[in-house]
Amino acid sequence: MHKQTGQDKGFVNLKTRDASCQISAVKKRQVNLCFKALVVVTNASYHAVFEPLQKEKAFFSMFSLSIINKTTKEIHIDWNKTRYLFNGKPSGPFVFKGVDPATVKGLRIPPDTIPANGRFTKDIAPFRLIAWTPVRDDGRFTDGESLINAGALPPGKNGIRLIVFMDGKEISETMTVVISREIQR
């Protein structure tokens, strides 16, 4: 693991290629190069790990966010202020299992609380890259549960501006990974 420092804290350029992730696209010469890395940020309040995930797909579609609270106080993740970053620019909120689309659109996502000295892990996906389970006329999901289908993360810098609160004080950290798509010759 690597502690990040400096102004672009949490930026990792993924240089090691995981050959098991190489996928041929529709055009036989284009391949998605999946890079496997994680970004670690440590500050006085918490230790956070941000990692792209493939799950059961041939491409990266979401992230795992893990946080260890290093304090004796609760930490609250503000999902309404936390943002997906694409090429350094905010590109909307994150979504995750159990969140309702109306809650996300209205920016009324309840915070997650990490207890004192506690651990937290959640798989998250950029809101702008997902498809929701179909909704019926009465507003309920056809299968009775809010399900998301995360699309492929685009090539470029993909990251998170994580906003947490502790004792009413806002703490912000940025973590970024690079995903690329290349033409194979």
Order of alpha helices (4+ residues) and beta strands (2+ residues): beta-beta-beta-beta-beta-beta-beta-beta-beta-beta-alpha-beta-beta-beta-beta-beta-beta
